[in-house]
């Protein structure tokens, strides 16, 4: 067992202890049970696949989903892009574990709905924690909105297989060189922000190559316009060859 796994396994157990009710947990509820990492949304044969390394306890990830993700939905609905979510534990890890554990237990088709709600409720959860309020009640409310009972939510938090899968996802990202969230790969190539020699502002590199659109480097910005330009560029490349 690696040091990271020991740390986050302890965190997972702490999250279960802090949020779950006392008493024996019932069996894992129905639905998706062990989802593993890499839940996907969109057509499997889409020409562009975006892998998102994200945490439901990461404030920058929540901002991305609030401000940027709406611009991507058109591509997903049109079958042009597939999104794969790679779970990480950045931010307060006890909240990341609790949120992802909940998302693992809802019916598979509601996984991304649950992720959306967790991002929407992130600040409310944080504010409740800061004021020593009932954080568990907020998660129970989200669970109920997704069709889970309070007992089923407790079972999710206490499920060692689910906790292990979440930790394994985080460790796999670290092993691949990803530590910050949100982070992205497109068609298997990591999107990186770098300042090219002689430049003053960072631009995007994909697979080690600077992204050039209409002869100009693509500025390293996390906004809807920039990501739409990148996706349109990748779609044009796919159509051309």
C-alpha positions, -999 to +999 in steps of 0.1 A: +000+000+000+015+034-010+017+064+013-010+081-008-033+052-005-028+050+033-035+087+036-066+087+016-079+054+029-077+070+064-095+101+050-122+079+035-127+062+068-128+095+086-154+108+061-175+077+067-172+081+105-180+118+104-209+117+080-225+083+084-250+074+111-240+051+139-248+014+136-241-013+110-243-002+074-267-021+051-256-038+020-245-017-010-277-004-027-287-011-062-277+011-091-242+012-104-223-002-074-186-003-084-182+022-112-144+024-112-128+054-128-135+071-160-173+075-162-181+088-197-208+111-212-214+113-249-211+091-279-184+064-277-174+071-313-172+109-310-141+122-328-130+142-298-126+127-263-119+151-234-107+135-202-113+157-173-093+153-141-116+167-115-127+168-078-161+177-065-143+194-036-121+216-059-134+252-062-117+257-096-134+226-109-168+240-097-160+272-115-152+253-147-185+234-146-204+266-139-187+289-165-172+266-192-190+233-193-223+248-207-203+257-238-193+221-242-228+205-239-236+214-276-207+193-287-217+164-265-253+165-276-243+166-313-221+135-309-189+154-316-173+151-282-172+125-254-163+135-218-145+111-195-144+121-158-113+109-139-120+113-102-094+130-080-094+140-043-081+176-045-097+201-021-109+189+013-105+152+007-133+141+031-158+160+010-144+146-023-147+111-009-182+117+003-193+132-030-178+106-053-190+078-030-225+091-034-221+094-072-209+058-074-242+046-058-268+064-079-281+047-110-255+049-137-275+073-159-276+098-130-239+098-122-232+131-141-265+146-127-251+139-092-217+155-101-235+186-113-255+189-081-224+184-060-207+212-078-237+234-074-239+227-037-201+229-031-200+263-015-231+256+006-213+224+019-181+244+026-200+272+044-219+246+065-186+230+075-171+264+084-200+272+107-198+238+123-232+229+108-247+196+098-227+188+066-240+152+066-276+166+062-266+184+030-253+151+015-284+132+026-305+158+009-285+154-024-287+116-020-325+117-016-328+140-047-311+112-066-334+085-053-312+071-025-324+067+011-304+079+041-294+043+048-282+038+013-261+069+015-245+056+047-238+023+029-220+042+001-197+060+026-189+027+043-183+007+012-146-001+011-146-011-026-160+022-035-135+041-013-107+020-028-118+028-063-118+065-057-084+064-041-071+043-070-084+069-095-066+096-076-033+076-075-035+067-112-038+104-121-008+112-099+012+084-115+004+098-150+018+132-139-015+150-131-017+166-097-037+198-102-074+201-109-091+207-132-068+192-158-076+179-192-065+156-219-079+155-255-077+123-274-052+110-250-029+140-251-024+162-220-034+198-224-007+220-208-003+257-203+032+268-210+050+300-218+069+295-251+104+309-255+102+346-262+065+348-253+051+368-224+019+349-218+012+312-215-005+293-243-019+258-247+002+228-257-013+195-266+009+164-266+039+187-263+030+207-294+019+243-292-018+246-303-019+269-333-052+281-347-052+303-378-015+308-374-018+321-338-011+302-305-041+295-284-041+315-252-041+293-220-075+304-207-102+282-190-133+298-206-160+287-229-147+306-259-112+291-257-123+256-251-148+259-280-120+271-303-099+241-292-127+216-298-135+232-332-098+229-341-097+192-332-129+185-350-115+202-382-083+181-378-104+149-375-125+158-405-094+165-425-075+134-419 
